[in-house]
Amino acid sequence: MNTLRTSEVTASEKPWAYVVLTKPDVTFLVVITAVAGFYLGSRGPLDWPLLLHTLGGTMLVAGGTAALNQFIERDMDAVMRRTSARPLPAGILQPREALAFGLGALAIGVVWLALAVNLLSCALALATSLLYLGLYTPLKTRTPLATAVGAIPGALPPLIGWAAARGTLSGDAWILFAIIFFWQFPHFLSIAWIYREDYARAGIRMLPVVDRSGDLTFRQIVTMSAILVPVSLLPAVIGMAGMHYFFVALVLGMILLQVSLWAARRRTNVRAKWLMHATVAHIPILLGFMIFDRLLR
């Protein structure tokens, strides 16, 4: 239920509401992983105009997808404390406005990538949106396995960047996919543990909602964090990155694993928040050093 009438919304509120509709934090993650994929997939000097086209199209697809997700989940957002102030449940925007904005941004982004970049990057971006909206979003209220399903579109952005730079995909690109895929489990499950009561109130069957003791949740967090350690070393193993990256990735991976174990020992919201912050720091540092390592070679 809207807490504000449309007539009460000021002109200054709406522009910012559209920004919030794009979930800037999620869109930023999509953009930085796409940039990493573009840079690591590039051969020779960086094609800056092509990179800017890639970023523009990817940002619009990601923002449009986020807006459509909020349109679909507006009733659930209204009953969760952490999302009740979003533009739709707060009444700052009407559903038709969010729908039009989301469809428009998604369509422009897809066309932009198709015309200014290449069809492969466009297809990957469109697949990311369709999997997120058409599969992951409806599964959230049906099964805890939705997290694993959602990790697939969540790991596609570096492939968008790689495909934009090279016009094809290789084994190196799929290693980037694997790193982001496994990283998402400790990240999103720590968030789900913190907000498990909110999710339960909205009928979202995240693992912590059905696993009240946390046994399965933290076992999965620790397992995926452990798998992430060797997976994040693969770029150095296959020659995609050098030994500088290898040791940094090893240290980062072991720190994240230790934080996961620490959180699992005492399953408090405070420790889960520290784990969430550790994951947020982990991936940009890892990808940033992978890029930096390439500059050193």
Secondary structure, 3 states (H helix, E strand, C coil): CCCCCHHHCCCCHHHHHHHHHCCHHHHHHHHHHHHHHHHHHCCCCCCHHHHHHHHHHHHHHHHHHHHHHHHHCHHHHHHCCCCCCCCCCCCCCCHHHHHHHHHHHHHHHHHHHHHHCCHHHHHHHHHHHHHHHHHHHHHCCCCCCHHHHHHHHHCCHHHHHHHHHHCCCCHHHHHHHHHHHHHHHHHHHHHHHHCHHHHHHHCCCCHHHHCCCCHHHHHHHHHHHHHHHHHHHHHHHCCCCCHHHHHHHHHHHHHHHHHHHHHHHCCCHHHHHHHHHHHHHHHHHHHHHHHHHHHHC
